[in-house]
Amino acid sequence: MGAADIVPGVSGGTIAFITGIYDTLLDSIRSFDVECLKLLIRGDFKGIWQHVNGGFLLVLLLGIATSIVTLARVVSWVLTNYPVQLWAFFFGLVLASALVLLRQIERWTPVHALCLVAGIATALWVALSSVVAMDFGLAAVFLSGFLAICAMILPGISGSFILVLLGMYGTVLSALKNLDMLFIAVFAVGAATGLMVFSRFLHWLLHRVHSQTMAVLTGFLFGSLAVVWPWKHVLAWVEGSHGQLKPAQQVPVLPSQYLESTGQDPAVVLCVVLMFVGFFTVWLIDSKWGDNRIRS
């Protein structure tokens, strides 16, 4: 999840889906509730640890932190120097994940098909949207944090990409760089609120209308293939933390069109190989941990 979150446009929630820990993650997040607060007031730290599945969260956070520390420079270097090849790997990985999830929907009805199409359409709309301007003060900061964290725990939708679409990506990076504590605090409160509210909503959906929710989430993955498609044409740019330009709006194109618009080698053969590597990686993971997937 840490490695995925380093790459703009790839969701850590997608990796949680692939490895079968998504439902456990939602359960742990929603365990920060009134009962947890009562345990804290009583000073029952052992009870809190058991209530929130502390062992799981600790190992997960350590894994994410380790990945970010050890892989951040490597992934960033590959993304800068070999972006097409990296996106090709993620394309195979996400495609295989979507097909694995598709298998979990045992009975298809018109409602399930509609949910799948709605998920695909939503992810495509997010992927192909242009940047909007949010300039209504701290309320925009709170809303940005709320929406970004909701996207982050959804498979197929990147929280950082949502910030780009909201026109808040550069603003958030600048606030973090300059230690604007008011901005950071409001953003964090928005993110915490979004995490608490949305994790409960997702958990409720997965246990009340499981197959329909799975169809929507699978649609998100299929729709996100437009984001991880290796060959893209950039329509708009946004300024990053060090003044460098990052893509803000892109559309998928054919390798020949990519060559024509950028003058760079599309490396089709290598990209196809890497797509198969990504696809095969998910197949191996599913073979080993496939029975651990989301419970109805």
Number of C-alpha atoms within 10 A of each C-alpha: 20 22 23 21 22 20 20 19 22 29 28 26 23 28 23 19 23 26 18 20 18 22 20 18 20 19 15 17 19 18 19 14 12 9 13 19 12 12 16 14 10 10 11 12 13 11 16 19 16 13 16 18 17 15 10 16 16 12 11 16 13 13 15 18 16 14 17 19 13 13 15 19 12 13 19 15 12 14 17 11 11 12 15 23 23 22 24 25 24 24 27 25 26 27 20 24 27 25 13 18 19 17 10 14 16 7 8 11 9 8 12 18 15 15 21 25 19 18 25 23 18 17 26 21 13 20 26 17 15 16 18 12 11 15 12 8 9 13 13 18 24 22 19 27 27 24 20 24 25 24 24 22 24 23 27 33 30 30 28 22 26 27 23 29 22 20 20 24 21 18 17 22 15 15 15 14 11 9 11 12 11 11 17 17 13 19 23 18 16 22 22 17 19 22 24 19 15 22 24 17 13 19 18 13 16 18 13 12 11 17 21 21 22 23 27 23 26 29 28 27 29 25 27 31 25 22 28 26 20 27 27 21 16 15 12 13 15 18 16 17 16 10 9 9 12 16 16 23 22 19 15 18 16 14 17 13 15 18 15 12 13 12 10 11 12 20 14 16 9 14 21 17 15 21 25 18 17 22 20 15 18 23 17 11 14 19 10 11 13 16 10 14 19 18 12 12
